[in-house]
Amino acid sequence: MSKSDVSNIRWRKSSHSGPHGGECVEVADAASAIMVRDSKDPDGPRLAFTPTAWQTFANNAKAGRLDAEG
């Protein structure tokens, strides 16, 4: 996916992100992928996931299967 393909997409932050920055990611719906980037580095690297892969990730996160062991 080229930079021009993602130049007009709308990025959004989680409602759980605080107003003061920190460790936040932003997500956007692109034509054929779900894009993820670091909110502190909006021009930096971006990850692209298929909608199916993103849904699997989100379902596992909601179910607590991705929680770090402590």
SVG drawing of the C-alpha trace seen along z (x, -y; Angstrom):
<svg xmlns="http://www.w3.org/2000/svg" viewBox="-14 -16 23 32">
<polyline fill="none" stroke="black" stroke-width="0.4" points="0.0,0.0 1.6,-3.3 1.7,-6.5 -0.8,-8.1 -3.3,-5.2 -3.4,-6.2 -3.1,-10.0 -6.8,-10.6 -7.8,-8.0 -9.2,-9.1 -7.2,-8.0 -8.9,-7.5 -7.6,-6.8 -9.1,-4.4 -11.6,-5.9 -9.4,-4.5 -6.5,-6.7 -5.8,-9.6 -5.6,-13.2 -1.9,-13.5 -0.5,-11.1 1.6,-8.2 1.4,-4.7 -1.4,-5.1 -2.1,-3.6 -4.3,-4.9 -6.4,-2.9 -7.9,-3.7 -10.0,-1.9 -8.3,-1.9 -9.7,-0.5 -8.5,3.0 -6.9,3.0 -7.1,1.9 -4.2,-0.4 -2.4,-0.9 0.2,-3.5 1.9,-5.0 0.1,-8.2 3.4,-9.7 4.9,-9.1 2.1,-9.7 4.6,-9.8 6.4,-6.6 5.8,-3.0 2.3,-1.7 1.0,1.9 -1.7,3.2 -4.1,6.0 -6.8,7.7 -10.2,7.1 -10.4,10.8 -7.1,10.7 -8.0,7.5 -11.3,8.9 -9.6,12.0 -7.1,9.8 -9.9,7.6 -11.9,10.6 -8.9,12.2 -8.1,8.9 -11.7,8.4 -11.7,12.0 -8.5,11.3 -6.4,13.9 -3.7,11.3 -3.2,10.1 0.4,10.1 1.1,12.5 2.3,10.8"/>
</svg>
